[in-house]
């Protein structure tokens, strides 16, 4: 499906929860957040039905995000249900890997194709400073398990201040090289200020070739991360909400005061 700027929209990012087991300083306040009431979160049936409609309209690449998707109970079942939808060519997930040691194999068996793993530092203290949790060991064990069970093209998402020459980023690059992983550098973004950059090693943030729409964890179709536009599938239905998102997808991102990274999955 095409938007008004002739961009081919083939990529759907689905936030399955606003919950997370880390508190990264650039994403979540230390005290946590007012969680979306569980009943307001989309059910798996809602997500699958929506994705089926989106695939029938031209989506073929789906990524699961959060918050942290692995804290959503039954996530492996959701992956299996989505992978059974004919027409999905690429099913992936972005995780902070804290729980990945436990989930890597079941996710692989359920049909998950690719994994992106958030890793901003290999220094235990720095990691704890950035994420406000002492979980580096679990994350590295999760990465090892993802490699062991055979995930290919594992990508590390490394958030940087300004440059990939920052000490943490250099260490993550070296680690990725040693493990045969890819690394992408994401400059810290600010939704309210409209600060974002093209992802180094990826396509995110490149508005001229943007191919994505998002589904938030409480059922809004978002045409753009850096915009306050959103269309509720509960109000408009799946197809109409997607069509509205396409019709109103901005040429490029500006600012967003409604979205938070943990409710729309970055
Ligand atoms: S800011 Fe909006 S238009 Fe630009 S790449 Fe991101 S989602 Fe696409």
Boltz pocket constraint, residues with backbone or C-beta under 6 A from the ligand:
constraints:
  - pocket:
      binder: B
      contacts: [[A, 203], [A, 204], [A, 205], [A, 206], [A, 207], [A, 208], [A, 210], [A, 211], [A, 212], [A, 223], [A, 224], [A, 225], [A, 226], [A, 250], [A, 251], [A, 252], [A, 253], [A, 254]]
      max_distance: 6.0
